[in-house]
Amino acid sequence: MLSNKPDDFTKRMVAHYFNPSPFAIGAVNCQCAAETRPAAALQIAQELAVPPAQWLYLGDTNTDMRTRAPRHACGRCAVGFSRREELVESGAEQIIARPEQVLALL
C-alpha cells in the first residue's frame, strides 16, 4: 500500500479497517510526495517480489492517475472523486463508482 497521507495516520487506519491486514508487513509506505511515488511503488513491488503487471493502482484524483510512470505496467483505476473527463484525460483505464466494484477488476 502506498499513500501520500501521514505515516502514523495511515498505518492506524490500515490496522483498524483491515484487521487482519491483507497488506504485507513492511509494505505500507506513507507520506510519499507525488514525484517519489513511482519509485516508492517499485520499491514495494521489489520487497514483495510482485511484478508491476500484477498490480492495480487505485486513486481518486487526476494527480493520482498522473503519478504512475509510463514504465509501470500496472492498471490504473479511479474511484470517481474527480470529474470523469479529468480522470480519463489523466490516464484512468477504469472508473468505478463504488469501492466494492474494484473486486471485479481483480
C-alpha positions, 0 to 999 in steps of 0.5 A, spaced: 500 500 500 502 506 498 499 513 500 501 520 500 497 521 507 501 521 514 505 515 516 502 514 523 495 516 520 495 511 515 498 505 518 492 506 524 487 506 519 490 500 515 490 496 522 483 498 524 479 497 517 483 491 515 484 487 521 487 482 519 491 486 514 491 483 507 497 488 506 504 485 507 508 487 513 513 492 511 509 494 505 505 500 507 509 506 505 506 513 507 507 520 506 510 519 499 510 526 495 507 525 488 514 525 484 517 519 489 511 515 488 513 511 482 519 509 485 516 508 492 511 503 488 517 499 485 520 499 491 514 495 494 513 491 488 521 489 489 520 487 497 514 483 495 517 480 489 510 482 485 511 484 478 508 491 476 503 487 471 500 484 477 498 490 480 492 495 480 493 502 482 487 505 485 486 513 486 481 518 486 484 524 483 487 526 476 494 527 480 493 520 482 492 517 475 498 522 473 503 519 478 504 512 475 510 512 470 509 510 463 514 504 465 509 501 470 505 496 467 500 496 472 492 498 471 490 504 473 483 505 476 479 511 479 474 511 484 470 517 481 472 523 486 474 527 480 470 529 474 470 523 469 473 527 463 479 529 468 480 522 470 480 519 463 484 525 460 489 523 466 490 516 464 484 512 468 483 505 464 477 504 469 472 508 473 468 505 478 463 508 482 463 504 488 469 501 492 466 494 492 466 494 484 474 494 484 473 486 486 471 485 479 477 488 476 481 483 480 
